[in-house]
Amino acid sequence: MRFQKQVGIFMYTPPHSESQSARKYRLLSRSLSSHGEICSFVMPQLATLGDALKRLERQQSLRKACGEAEDAPS
């Protein structure tokens, strides 16, 4: 019941004034125009992180296969 009340708060948005609607539109427009630049910055870093995680998983699998302890220093 408590969760439903909290969700209801976020689902209902009262009508905005013209100035609030204009501000919301400007912020959304700015956010959308920055999307490409943000993605071009973040996506390569995410790919690098993904590659590092894959290498770590392979190293852990290899250590496990060789019988090394999980907490052994590298």
Summary of the structure (lengths in Angstrom):
residues: 74
radius of gyration: 23.7
end to end distance: 49.7
largest distance: 67.4
contacts: 122
relative contact order: 0.05
helix: 80%
strand: 0%
